[in-house]
Amino acid sequence: MAVTRLKRKDRRNKTFAKLDVKNLKLATNIELGSRSRQSTKDQLAKNNALLDILTKG
């Protein structure tokens, strides 16, 4: 069985796919602390607050 050398684009995609998997694994282990706490000024928090007001009212 002959081993074919990957073209540059495919080699690049392979390495980026590995990095993506690595980053996703790291992202799931969020440590508790001040840095991982959601900010109240963040857009997602503002949207959630607005949705709470609209659904209650």
N, C-alpha and C positions, 0 to 999 in steps of 0.2 A: 504494500500500500504506500503510495507516494505521499509525502507530506507537502502540501501546497503552502506557499508563503502568503500570508494575508497582505492585501494591498494596504497602503498607508491609511486610507480612510477607515477601513475595517479594523485595523490595529488600534486606531484612535478611538473608534466606537467601543471596542472591547475594553480598553483601559478606562474610558469614561463610565461605562456600565459598571465596572468593578467599583469605581469611586462612588457612584450613585448608591450602590448597595451598601457600601461602607458607611456613607453619610446617613442613610435611612436607619441603619442599625444604631448608630450613635444618637440619632435624634429621638429615638423612642425612650431612651433612658434619661428623662429630664429629672434633674435633681431638684429637690425642694430648696428654696432659698429666695433671696430678694431678686436675683437676676431672672428667675424663671416665673416669677409672679406677674400676672397680667396687669398692665398699666391701665389706669382708669381713663387716661387721655387717648388711648389707642382706639382706632376707628371701630374695631370689632366690639369693644366694650360699649361705645356710644350707640352702635346699632342695636345691641342687645338691650340696652336701657330703653331705647325708643320702642322696640318691639314689646317690652314688658308693659310700658305705659299704654300702648295701643291695644294690647290684648285685654288688659284689665278695664280700660275705659270704654 
